């Protein structure tokens, strides 16, 4: 079977998983990007360890590596991690 050359790219997600925001539990796998089905505020910890608050539109893909999506401060819904 031929391998997709994009699978080795650091910018291509290999899977998309739903996220349950938590203030105490990191994502099982760091996200390469985040998508939300419903607009709102997103509070996250970046892979570099910084706590950030940002707004995300419905369907928007936020190209940031994240290790945690926090429950407190997050109002966006239907959050998915691209891993």
PDB file with one MODEL, atoms N, CA, C and O in Angstrom:
MODEL        1
ATOM      1  N   UNK A   1       0.844  -1.183   0.000  1.00  0.00           N
ATOM      2  CA  UNK A   1       0.000   0.000   0.000  1.00  0.00           C
ATOM      3  C   UNK A   1       0.891   1.250   0.000  1.00  0.00           C
ATOM      4  O   UNK A   1       1.859   1.332   0.756  1.00  0.00           O
ATOM      5  N   UNK A   2       0.561   2.187  -0.830  1.00  0.00           N
ATOM      6  CA  UNK A   2       1.327   3.437  -0.911  1.00  0.00           C
ATOM      7  C   UNK A   2       1.040   4.296   0.319  1.00  0.00           C
ATOM      8  O   UNK A   2      -0.095   4.376   0.789  1.00  0.00           O
ATOM      9  N   UNK A   3       2.070   4.920   0.815  1.00  0.00           N
ATOM     10  CA  UNK A   3       1.937   5.787   1.981  1.00  0.00           C
ATOM     11  C   UNK A   3       1.692   7.211   1.522  1.00  0.00           C
ATOM     12  O   UNK A   3       2.340   7.698   0.595  1.00  0.00           O
ATOM     13  N   UNK A   4       0.765   7.864   2.168  1.00  0.00           N
ATOM     14  CA  UNK A   4       0.483   9.258   1.878  1.00  0.00           C
ATOM     15  C   UNK A   4       1.683  10.092   2.333  1.00  0.00           C
ATOM     16  O   UNK A   4       2.035  10.049   3.512  1.00  0.00           O
ATOM     17  N   UNK A   5       2.316  10.843   1.441  1.00  0.00           N
ATOM     18  CA  UNK A   5       3.500  11.622   1.841  1.00  0.00           C
ATOM     19  C   UNK A   5       3.195  12.656   2.909  1.00  0.00           C
ATOM     20  O   UNK A   5       4.097  13.056   3.645  1.00  0.00           O
ATOM     21  N   UNK A   6       1.953  13.098   3.015  1.00  0.00           N
ATOM     22  CA  UNK A   6       1.606  14.094   4.022  1.00  0.00           C
ATOM     23  C   UNK A   6       1.602  13.520   5.432  1.00  0.00           C
ATOM     24  O   UNK A   6       1.605  14.287   6.395  1.00  0.00           O
ATOM     25  N   UNK A   7       1.594  12.200   5.588  1.00  0.00           N
ATOM     26  CA  UNK A   7       1.546  11.608   6.914  1.00  0.00           C
ATOM     27  C   UNK A   7       2.795  11.920   7.728  1.00  0.00           C
ATOM     28  O   UNK A   7       2.761  11.865   8.958  1.00  0.00           O
ATOM     29  N   UNK A   8       3.863  12.236   7.080  1.00  0.00           N
ATOM     30  CA  UNK A   8       5.082  12.557   7.813  1.00  0.00           C
ATOM     31  C   UNK A   8       5.202  14.050   8.100  1.00  0.00           C
ATOM     32  O   UNK A   8       6.108  14.462   8.825  1.00  0.00           O
ATOM     33  N   UNK A   9       4.334  14.847   7.564  1.00  0.00           N
ATOM     34  CA  UNK A   9       4.395  16.291   7.747  1.00  0.00           C
ATOM     35  C   UNK A   9       3.961  16.678   9.152  1.00  0.00           C
ATOM     36  O   UNK A   9       2.983  16.142   9.673  1.00  0.00           O
ATOM     37  N   UNK A  10       4.680  17.597   9.760  1.00  0.00           N
ATOM     38  CA  UNK A  10       4.286  18.054  11.087  1.00  0.00           C
ATOM     39  C   UNK A  10       3.015  18.903  11.042  1.00  0.00           C
ATOM     40  O   UNK A  10       2.444  19.198  12.092  1.00  0.00           O
ATOM     41  N   UNK A  11       2.569  19.294   9.876  1.00  0.00           N
ATOM     42  CA  UNK A  11       1.392  20.138   9.752  1.00  0.00           C
ATOM     43  C   UNK A  11       0.141  19.371   9.359  1.00  0.00           C
ATOM     44  O   UNK A  11      -0.928  19.965   9.225  1.00  0.00           O
ATOM     45  N   UNK A  12       0.256  18.056   9.170  1.00  0.00           N
ATOM     46  CA  UNK A  12      -0.892  17.245   8.797  1.00  0.00           C
ATOM     47  C   UNK A  12      -1.349  16.436   9.993  1.00  0.00           C
ATOM     48  O   UNK A  12      -0.557  15.724  10.610  1.00  0.00           O
ATOM     49  N   UNK A  13      -2.627  16.546  10.321  1.00  0.00           N
ATOM     50  CA  UNK A  13      -3.182  15.753  11.414  1.00  0.00           C
ATOM     51  C   UNK A  13      -3.425  14.334  10.929  1.00  0.00           C
ATOM     52  O   UNK A  13      -3.853  14.116   9.795  1.00  0.00           O
ATOM     53  N   UNK A  14      -3.147  13.372  11.802  1.00  0.00           N
ATOM     54  CA  UNK A  14      -3.377  11.970  11.474  1.00  0.00           C
ATOM     55  C   UNK A  14      -4.723  11.482  11.971  1.00  0.00           C
ATOM     56  O   UNK A  14      -5.207  10.433  11.546  1.00  0.00           O
ATOM     57  N   UNK A  15      -5.339  12.255  12.885  1.00  0.00           N
ATOM     58  CA  UNK A  15      -6.636  11.875  13.424  1.00  0.00           C
ATOM     59  C   UNK A  15      -7.313  13.111  14.004  1.00  0.00           C
ATOM     60  O   UNK A  15      -6.685  14.151  14.202  1.00  0.00           O
ATOM     61  N   UNK A  16      -8.593  12.973  14.268  1.00  0.00           N
ATOM     62  CA  UNK A  16      -9.417  14.040  14.833  1.00  0.00           C
ATOM     63  C   UNK A  16     -10.189  13.427  15.981  1.00  0.00           C
ATOM     64  O   UNK A  16     -10.945  12.478  15.777  1.00  0.00           O
ATOM     65  N   UNK A  17     -10.014  13.955  17.195  1.00  0.00           N
ATOM     66  CA  UNK A  17     -10.662  13.364  18.366  1.00  0.00           C
ATOM     67  C   UNK A  17     -11.432  14.419  19.150  1.00  0.00           C
ATOM     68  O   UNK A  17     -10.996  15.566  19.243  1.00  0.00           O
ATOM     69  N   UNK A  18     -12.577  14.035  19.715  1.00  0.00           N
ATOM     70  CA  UNK A  18     -13.335  14.972  20.532  1.00  0.00           C
ATOM     71  C   UNK A  18     -12.577  15.292  21.819  1.00  0.00           C
ATOM     72  O   UNK A  18     -11.834  14.460  22.340  1.00  0.00           O
ATOM     73  N   UNK A  19     -12.777  16.502  22.319  1.00  0.00           N
ATOM     74  CA  UNK A  19     -12.109  16.953  23.540  1.00  0.00           C
ATOM     75  C   UNK A  19     -13.151  17.249  24.605  1.00  0.00           C
ATOM     76  O   UNK A  19     -14.142  17.936  24.359  1.00  0.00           O
ATOM     77  N   UNK A  20     -12.904  16.715  25.792  1.00  0.00           N
ATOM     78  CA  UNK A  20     -13.675  17.099  26.971  1.00  0.00           C
ATOM     79  C   UNK A  20     -12.788  18.044  27.769  1.00  0.00           C
ATOM     80  O   UNK A  20     -11.796  17.609  28.354  1.00  0.00           O
ATOM     81  N   UNK A  21     -13.129  19.332  27.804  1.00  0.00           N
ATOM     82  CA  UNK A  21     -12.288  20.281  28.534  1.00  0.00           C
ATOM     83  C   UNK A  21     -12.135  19.872  29.999  1.00  0.00           C
ATOM     84  O   UNK A  21     -13.078  19.381  30.620  1.00  0.00           O
ATOM     85  N   UNK A  22     -10.931  20.081  30.542  1.00  0.00           N
ATOM     86  CA  UNK A  22     -10.626  19.731  31.926  1.00  0.00           C
ATOM     87  C   UNK A  22      -9.598  20.703  32.474  1.00  0.00           C
ATOM     88  O   UNK A  22      -8.676  21.114  31.768  1.00  0.00           O
ATOM     89  N   UNK A  23      -9.762  21.065  33.729  1.00  0.00           N
ATOM     90  CA  UNK A  23      -8.791  21.942  34.369  1.00  0.00           C
ATOM     91  C   UNK A  23      -7.653  21.162  35.018  1.00  0.00           C
ATOM     92  O   UNK A  23      -6.699  21.761  35.515  1.00  0.00           O
ATOM     93  N   UNK A  24      -7.744  19.823  35.019  1.00  0.00           N
ATOM     94  CA  UNK A  24      -6.722  19.033  35.704  1.00  0.00           C
ATOM     95  C   UNK A  24      -6.096  17.924  34.852  1.00  0.00           C
ATOM     96  O   UNK A  24      -5.090  17.338  35.251  1.00  0.00           O
ATOM     97  N   UNK A  25      -6.676  17.630  33.692  1.00  0.00           N
ATOM     98  CA  UNK A  25      -6.197  16.510  32.880  1.00  0.00           C
ATOM     99  C   UNK A  25      -5.753  17.009  31.502  1.00  0.00           C
ATOM    100  O   UNK A  25      -6.507  17.682  30.800  1.00  0.00           O
ATOM    101  N   UNK A  26      -4.522  16.669  31.132  1.00  0.00           N
ATOM    102  CA  UNK A  26      -4.010  17.009  29.803  1.00  0.00           C
ATOM    103  C   UNK A  26      -4.657  16.121  28.741  1.00  0.00           C
ATOM    104  O   UNK A  26      -5.211  15.066  29.053  1.00  0.00           O
ATOM    105  N   UNK A  27      -4.582  16.555  27.500  1.00  0.00           N
ATOM    106  CA  UNK A  27      -5.017  15.726  26.379  1.00  0.00           C
ATOM    107  C   UNK A  27      -4.154  14.468  26.341  1.00  0.00           C
ATOM    108  O   UNK A  27      -2.981  14.514  26.712  1.00  0.00           O
ATOM    109  N   UNK A  28      -4.716  13.349  25.898  1.00  0.00           N
ATOM    110  CA  UNK A  28      -3.953  12.104  25.820  1.00  0.00           C
ATOM    111  C   UNK A  28      -2.773  12.239  24.854  1.00  0.00           C
ATOM    112  O   UNK A  28      -1.696  11.691  25.085  1.00  0.00           O
ATOM    113  N   UNK A  29      -3.005  12.981  23.767  1.00  0.00           N
ATOM    114  CA  UNK A  29      -1.976  13.273  22.771  1.00  0.00           C
ATOM    115  C   UNK A  29      -2.040  14.767  22.504  1.00  0.00           C
ATOM    116  O   UNK A  29      -3.129  15.313  22.329  1.00  0.00           O
ATOM    117  N   UNK A  30      -0.896  15.437  22.470  1.00  0.00           N
ATOM    118  CA  UNK A  30      -0.897  16.871  22.177  1.00  0.00           C
ATOM    119  C   UNK A  30      -1.568  17.133  20.837  1.00  0.00           C
ATOM    120  O   UNK A  30      -1.353  16.406  19.867  1.00  0.00           O
ATOM    121  N   UNK A  31      -2.379  18.175  20.798  1.00  0.00           N
ATOM    122  CA  UNK A  31      -3.072  18.559  19.568  1.00  0.00           C
ATOM    123  C   UNK A  31      -2.139  19.369  18.679  1.00  0.00           C
ATOM    124  O   UNK A  31      -1.352  20.180  19.165  1.00  0.00           O
ATOM    125  N   UNK A  32      -2.235  19.139  17.366  1.00  0.00           N
ATOM    126  CA  UNK A  32      -1.512  19.962  16.386  1.00  0.00           C
ATOM    127  C   UNK A  32      -2.329  21.197  16.040  1.00  0.00           C
ATOM    128  O   UNK A  32      -1.786  22.229  15.644  1.00  0.00           O
ATOM    129  N   UNK A  33      -3.655  21.072  16.197  1.00  0.00           N
ATOM    130  CA  UNK A  33      -4.589  22.166  15.923  1.00  0.00           C
ATOM    131  C   UNK A  33      -5.885  21.850  16.668  1.00  0.00           C
ATOM    132  O   UNK A  33      -6.107  20.716  17.093  1.00  0.00           O
ATOM    133  N   UNK A  34      -6.734  22.859  16.821  1.00  0.00           N
ATOM    134  CA  UNK A  34      -8.016  22.725  17.515  1.00  0.00           C
ATOM    135  C   UNK A  34      -9.110  23.248  16.603  1.00  0.00           C
ATOM    136  O   UNK A  34      -8.938  24.261  15.925  1.00  0.00           O
ATOM    137  N   UNK A  35     -10.247  22.543  16.594  1.00  0.00           N
ATOM    138  CA  UNK A  35     -11.422  23.003  15.859  1.00  0.00           C
ATOM    139  C   UNK A  35     -12.605  23.007  16.813  1.00  0.00           C
ATOM    140  O   UNK A  35     -12.704  22.148  17.690  1.00  0.00           O
ATOM    141  N   UNK A  36     -13.503  23.972  16.645  1.00  0.00           N
ATOM    142  CA  UNK A  36     -14.714  24.044  17.470  1.00  0.00           C
ATOM    143  C   UNK A  36     -15.930  24.122  16.563  1.00  0.00           C
ATOM    144  O   UNK A  36     -15.925  24.838  15.561  1.00  0.00           O
ATOM    145  N   UNK A  37     -16.966  23.383  16.919  1.00  0.00           N
ATOM    146  CA  UNK A  37     -18.211  23.429  16.153  1.00  0.00           C
ATOM    147  C   UNK A  37     -19.061  24.629  16.549  1.00  0.00           C
ATOM    148  O   UNK A  37     -19.850  25.136  15.751  1.00  0.00           O
ATOM    149  N   UNK A  38     -18.891  25.079  17.792  1.00  0.00           N
ATOM    150  CA  UNK A  38     -19.633  26.245  18.268  1.00  0.00           C
ATOM    151  C   UNK A  38     -18.685  27.336  18.718  1.00  0.00           C
ATOM    152  O   UNK A  38     -17.729  27.067  19.445  1.00  0.00           O
ATOM    153  N   UNK A  39     -18.934  28.552  18.300  1.00  0.00           N
ATOM    154  CA  UNK A  39     -18.070  29.697  18.606  1.00  0.00           C
ATOM    155  C   UNK A  39     -18.013  29.972  20.101  1.00  0.00           C
ATOM    156  O   UNK A  39     -18.936  29.640  20.845  1.00  0.00           O
ATOM    157  N   UNK A  40     -16.917  30.584  20.524  1.00  0.00           N
ATOM    158  CA  UNK A  40     -16.787  30.988  21.920  1.00  0.00           C
ATOM    159  C   UNK A  40     -15.349  31.219  22.293  1.00  0.00           C
ATOM    160  O   UNK A  40     -14.473  31.341  21.437  1.00  0.00           O
ATOM    161  N   UNK A  41     -15.121  31.276  23.587  1.00  0.00           N
ATOM    162  CA  UNK A  41     -13.783  31.453  24.125  1.00  0.00           C
ATOM    163  C   UNK A  41     -13.141  30.091  24.314  1.00  0.00           C
ATOM    164  O   UNK A  41     -13.803  29.118  24.677  1.00  0.00           O
ATOM    165  N   UNK A  42     -11.857  30.040  24.066  1.00  0.00           N
ATOM    166  CA  UNK A  42     -11.079  28.822  24.254  1.00  0.00           C
ATOM    167  C   UNK A  42      -9.929  29.147  25.195  1.00  0.00           C
ATOM    168  O   UNK A  42      -9.116  30.029  24.915  1.00  0.00           O
ATOM    169  N   UNK A  43      -9.866  28.433  26.308  1.00  0.00           N
ATOM    170  CA  UNK A  43      -8.750  28.590  27.251  1.00  0.00           C
ATOM    171  C   UNK A  43      -7.919  27.325  27.140  1.00  0.00           C
ATOM    172  O   UNK A  43      -8.416  26.221  27.366  1.00  0.00           O
ATOM    173  N   UNK A  44      -6.652  27.490  26.790  1.00  0.00           N
ATOM    174  CA  UNK A  44      -5.812  26.321  26.541  1.00  0.00           C
ATOM    175  C   UNK A  44      -4.410  26.518  27.080  1.00  0.00           C
ATOM    176  O   UNK A  44      -3.961  27.637  27.327  1.00  0.00           O
ATOM    177  N   UNK A  45      -3.735  25.393  27.253  1.00  0.00           N
ATOM    178  CA  UNK A  45      -2.309  25.403  27.559  1.00  0.00           C
ATOM    179  C   UNK A  45      -1.596  24.973  26.295  1.00  0.00           C
ATOM    180  O   UNK A  45      -1.863  23.901  25.753  1.00  0.00           O
ATOM    181  N   UNK A  46      -0.684  25.815  25.826  1.00  0.00           N
ATOM    182  CA  UNK A  46       0.068  25.498  24.610  1.00  0.00           C
ATOM    183  C   UNK A  46       1.104  24.423  24.920  1.00  0.00           C
ATOM    184  O   UNK A  46       1.420  24.166  26.081  1.00  0.00           O
ATOM    185  N   UNK A  47       1.623  23.807  23.877  1.00  0.00           N
ATOM    186  CA  UNK A  47       2.657  22.792  24.050  1.00  0.00           C
ATOM    187  C   UNK A  47       3.877  23.384  24.754  1.00  0.00           C
ATOM    188  O   UNK A  47       4.593  22.669  25.455  1.00  0.00           O
ATOM    189  N   UNK A  48       4.118  24.664  24.576  1.00  0.00           N
ATOM    190  CA  UNK A  48       5.257  25.308  25.247  1.00  0.00           C
ATOM    191  C   UNK A  48       4.958  25.664  26.703  1.00  0.00           C
ATOM    192  O   UNK A  48       5.812  26.219  27.394  1.00  0.00           O
ATOM    193  N   UNK A  49       3.741  25.345  27.175  1.00  0.00           N
ATOM    194  CA  UNK A  49       3.401  25.532  28.578  1.00  0.00           C
ATOM    195  C   UNK A  49       2.744  26.840  28.938  1.00  0.00           C
ATOM    196  O   UNK A  49       2.559  27.127  30.121  1.00  0.00           O
ATOM    197  N   UNK A  50       2.383  27.648  27.948  1.00  0.00           N
ATOM    198  CA  UNK A  50       1.743  28.932  28.215  1.00  0.00           C
ATOM    199  C   UNK A  50       0.230  28.793  28.270  1.00  0.00           C
ATOM    200  O   UNK A  50      -0.362  28.090  27.451  1.00  0.00           O
ATOM    201  N   UNK A  51      -0.395  29.459  29.228  1.00  0.00           N
ATOM    202  CA  UNK A  51      -1.845  29.497  29.352  1.00  0.00           C
ATOM    203  C   UNK A  51      -2.366  30.650  28.503  1.00  0.00           C
ATOM    204  O   UNK A  51      -1.939  31.792  28.675  1.00  0.00           O
ATOM    205  N   UNK A  52      -3.283  30.359  27.590  1.00  0.00           N
ATOM    206  CA  UNK A  52      -3.797  31.373  26.665  1.00  0.00           C
ATOM    207  C   UNK A  52      -5.322  31.350  26.618  1.00  0.00           C
ATOM    208  O   UNK A  52      -5.946  30.303  26.787  1.00  0.00           O
ATOM    209  N   UNK A  53      -5.903  32.511  26.389  1.00  0.00           N
ATOM    210  CA  UNK A  53      -7.331  32.662  26.121  1.00  0.00           C
ATOM    211  C   UNK A  53      -7.466  33.272  24.742  1.00  0.00           C
ATOM    212  O   UNK A  53      -6.783  34.241  24.410  1.00  0.00           O
ATOM    213  N   UNK A  54      -8.351  32.700  23.942  1.00  0.00           N
ATOM    214  CA  UNK A  54      -8.583  33.235  22.605  1.00  0.00           C
ATOM    215  C   UNK A  54     -10.030  32.955  22.217  1.00  0.00           C
ATOM    216  O   UNK A  54     -10.709  32.136  22.836  1.00  0.00           O
ATOM    217  N   UNK A  55     -10.477  33.638  21.201  1.00  0.00           N
ATOM    218  CA  UNK A  55     -11.813  33.388  20.659  1.00  0.00           C
ATOM    219  C   UNK A  55     -11.684  32.523  19.425  1.00  0.00           C
ATOM    220  O   UNK A  55     -10.714  32.623  18.673  1.00  0.00           O
ATOM    221  N   UNK A  56     -12.685  31.663  19.224  1.00  0.00           N
ATOM    222  CA  UNK A  56     -12.696  30.792  18.057  1.00  0.00           C
ATOM    223  C   UNK A  56     -14.092  30.831  17.451  1.00  0.00           C
ATOM    224  O   UNK A  56     -15.089  30.769  18.171  1.00  0.00           O
ATOM    225  N   UNK A  57     -14.161  30.932  16.144  1.00  0.00           N
ATOM    226  CA  UNK A  57     -15.445  30.951  15.429  1.00  0.00           C
ATOM    227  C   UNK A  57     -15.904  29.513  15.161  1.00  0.00           C
ATOM    228  O   UNK A  57     -15.099  28.583  15.169  1.00  0.00           O
ATOM    229  N   UNK A  58     -17.190  29.351  14.927  1.00  0.00           N
ATOM    230  CA  UNK A  58     -17.718  28.026  14.597  1.00  0.00           C
ATOM    231  C   UNK A  58     -17.048  27.507  13.332  1.00  0.00           C
ATOM    232  O   UNK A  58     -17.036  28.185  12.304  1.00  0.00           O
ATOM    233  N   UNK A  59     -16.491  26.301  13.409  1.00  0.00           N
ATOM    234  CA  UNK A  59     -15.838  25.688  12.261  1.00  0.00           C
ATOM    235  C   UNK A  59     -14.408  26.130  12.027  1.00  0.00           C
ATOM    236  O   UNK A  59     -13.730  25.595  11.150  1.00  0.00           O
ATOM    237  N   UNK A  60     -13.940  27.097  12.797  1.00  0.00           N
ATOM    238  CA  UNK A  60     -12.576  27.590  12.628  1.00  0.00           C
ATOM    239  C   UNK A  60     -11.554  26.559  13.107  1.00  0.00           C
ATOM    240  O   UNK A  60     -11.793  25.835  14.074  1.00  0.00           O
ATOM    241  N   UNK A  61     -10.423  26.504  12.425  1.00  0.00           N
ATOM    242  CA  UNK A  61      -9.304  25.673  12.849  1.00  0.00           C
ATOM    243  C   UNK A  61      -8.234  26.610  13.401  1.00  0.00           C
ATOM    244  O   UNK A  61      -7.736  27.491  12.700  1.00  0.00           O
ATOM    245  N   UNK A  62      -7.894  26.404  14.661  1.00  0.00           N
ATOM    246  CA  UNK A  62      -6.877  27.208  15.317  1.00  0.00           C
ATOM    247  C   UNK A  62      -5.559  26.435  15.251  1.00  0.00           C
ATOM    248  O   UNK A  62      -5.408  25.396  15.893  1.00  0.00           O
ATOM    249  N   UNK A  63      -4.618  26.947  14.476  1.00  0.00           N
ATOM    250  CA  UNK A  63      -3.350  26.254  14.253  1.00  0.00           C
ATOM    251  C   UNK A  63      -2.386  26.541  15.397  1.00  0.00           C
ATOM    252  O   UNK A  63      -1.476  27.361  15.277  1.00  0.00           O
ATOM    253  N   UNK A  64      -2.606  25.845  16.509  1.00  0.00           N
ATOM    254  CA  UNK A  64      -1.740  25.980  17.677  1.00  0.00           C
ATOM    255  C   UNK A  64      -1.631  24.616  18.344  1.00  0.00           C
ATOM    256  O   UNK A  64      -2.621  23.896  18.475  1.00  0.00           O
ATOM    257  N   UNK A  65      -0.428  24.271  18.760  1.00  0.00           N
ATOM    258  CA  UNK A  65      -0.237  23.033  19.505  1.00  0.00           C
ATOM    259  C   UNK A  65      -0.740  23.227  20.919  1.00  0.00           C
ATOM    260  O   UNK A  65      -0.439  24.238  21.553  1.00  0.00           O
ATOM    261  N   UNK A  66      -1.506  22.266  21.425  1.00  0.00           N
ATOM    262  CA  UNK A  66      -2.077  22.386  22.761  1.00  0.00           C
ATOM    263  C   UNK A  66      -1.944  21.073  23.531  1.00  0.00           C
ATOM    264  O   UNK A  66      -2.083  19.984  22.975  1.00  0.00           O
ATOM    265  N   UNK A  67      -1.674  21.213  24.814  1.00  0.00           N
ATOM    266  CA  UNK A  67      -1.594  20.040  25.680  1.00  0.00           C
ATOM    267  C   UNK A  67      -2.821  19.909  26.571  1.00  0.00           C
ATOM    268  O   UNK A  67      -3.090  18.828  27.094  1.00  0.00           O
ATOM    269  N   UNK A  68      -3.573  21.000  26.751  1.00  0.00           N
ATOM    270  CA  UNK A  68      -4.789  20.958  27.570  1.00  0.00           C
ATOM    271  C   UNK A  68      -5.788  21.997  27.093  1.00  0.00           C
ATOM    272  O   UNK A  68      -5.411  23.105  26.711  1.00  0.00           O
ATOM    273  N   UNK A  69      -7.060  21.634  27.118  1.00  0.00           N
ATOM    274  CA  UNK A  69      -8.167  22.572  26.916  1.00  0.00           C
ATOM    275  C   UNK A  69      -8.874  22.672  28.260  1.00  0.00           C
ATOM    276  O   UNK A  69      -9.408  21.683  28.763  1.00  0.00           O
ATOM    277  N   UNK A  70      -8.876  23.850  28.830  1.00  0.00           N
ATOM    278  CA  UNK A  70      -9.426  24.045  30.171  1.00  0.00           C
ATOM    279  C   UNK A  70     -10.948  24.178  30.148  1.00  0.00           C
ATOM    280  O   UNK A  70     -11.524  24.727  29.209  1.00  0.00           O
ATOM    281  N   UNK A  71     -11.580  23.668  31.193  1.00  0.00           N
ATOM    282  CA  UNK A  71     -13.033  23.789  31.327  1.00  0.00           C
ATOM    283  C   UNK A  71     -13.402  25.216  31.758  1.00  0.00           C
ATOM    284  O   UNK A  71     -14.268  25.850  31.156  1.00  0.00           O
ATOM    285  N   UNK A  72     -12.734  25.707  32.803  1.00  0.00           N
ATOM    286  CA  UNK A  72     -12.994  27.067  33.278  1.00  0.00           C
ATOM    287  C   UNK A  72     -12.474  28.051  32.244  1.00  0.00           C
ATOM    288  O   UNK A  72     -11.296  28.027  31.886  1.00  0.00           O
ATOM    289  N   UNK A  73     -13.346  28.904  31.774  1.00  0.00           N
ATOM    290  CA  UNK A  73     -12.950  29.907  30.789  1.00  0.00           C
ATOM    291  C   UNK A  73     -13.227  29.513  29.351  1.00  0.00           C
ATOM    292  O   UNK A  73     -13.130  30.352  28.455  1.00  0.00           O
ATOM    293  N   UNK A  74     -13.572  28.250  29.108  1.00  0.00           N
ATOM    294  CA  UNK A  74     -13.897  27.810  27.750  1.00  0.00           C
ATOM    295  C   UNK A  74     -15.407  27.807  27.563  1.00  0.00           C
ATOM    296  O   UNK A  74     -16.136  27.163  28.318  1.00  0.00           O
ATOM    297  N   UNK A  75     -15.871  28.537  26.545  1.00  0.00           N
ATOM    298  CA  UNK A  75     -17.300  28.543  26.222  1.00  0.00           C
ATOM    299  C   UNK A  75     -17.576  27.947  24.844  1.00  0.00           C
ATOM    300  O   UNK A  75     -18.729  27.670  24.511  1.00  0.00           O
ATOM    301  N   UNK A  76     -16.539  27.749  24.048  1.00  0.00           N
ATOM    302  CA  UNK A  76     -16.701  27.114  22.737  1.00  0.00           C
ATOM    303  C   UNK A  76     -17.200  25.688  22.942  1.00  0.00           C
ATOM    304  O   UNK A  76     -16.919  25.067  23.966  1.00  0.00           O
ATOM    305  N   UNK A  77     -17.941  25.175  21.964  1.00  0.00           N
ATOM    306  CA  UNK A  77     -18.522  23.840  22.086  1.00  0.00           C
ATOM    307  C   UNK A  77     -18.089  22.955  20.917  1.00  0.00           C
ATOM    308  O   UNK A  77     -17.602  23.440  19.896  1.00  0.00           O
ATOM    309  N   UNK A  78     -18.276  21.666  21.092  1.00  0.00           N
ATOM    310  CA  UNK A  78     -17.928  20.731  20.034  1.00  0.00           C
ATOM    311  C   UNK A  78     -16.457  20.790  19.685  1.00  0.00           C
ATOM    312  O   UNK A  78     -16.100  20.791  18.507  1.00  0.00           O
ATOM    313  N   UNK A  79     -15.605  20.839  20.684  1.00  0.00           N
ATOM    314  CA  UNK A  79     -14.166  21.005  20.465  1.00  0.00           C
ATOM    315  C   UNK A  79     -13.536  19.683  20.036  1.00  0.00           C
ATOM    316  O   UNK A  79     -13.820  18.628  20.602  1.00  0.00           O
ATOM    317  N   UNK A  80     -12.684  19.766  19.036  1.00  0.00           N
ATOM    318  CA  UNK A  80     -11.972  18.598  18.522  1.00  0.00           C
ATOM    319  C   UNK A  80     -10.490  18.911  18.424  1.00  0.00           C
ATOM    320  O   UNK A  80     -10.099  20.015  18.047  1.00  0.00           O
ATOM    321  N   UNK A  81      -9.668  17.926  18.768  1.00  0.00           N
ATOM    322  CA  UNK A  81      -8.217  18.061  18.655  1.00  0.00           C
ATOM    323  C   UNK A  81      -7.763  17.359  17.397  1.00  0.00           C
ATOM    324  O   UNK A  81      -8.124  16.206  17.159  1.00  0.00           O
ATOM    325  N   UNK A  82      -6.986  18.035  16.599  1.00  0.00           N
ATOM    326  CA  UNK A  82      -6.353  17.415  15.431  1.00  0.00           C
ATOM    327  C   UNK A  82      -4.981  16.945  15.900  1.00  0.00           C
ATOM    328  O   UNK A  82      -4.133  17.745  16.293  1.00  0.00           O
ATOM    329  N   UNK A  83      -4.784  15.630  15.849  1.00  0.00           N
ATOM    330  CA  UNK A  83      -3.538  15.069  16.392  1.00  0.00           C
ATOM    331  C   UNK A  83      -2.704  14.413  15.298  1.00  0.00           C
ATOM    332  O   UNK A  83      -1.625  13.889  15.574  1.00  0.00           O
TER     333      UNK A  83
ENDMDL
END
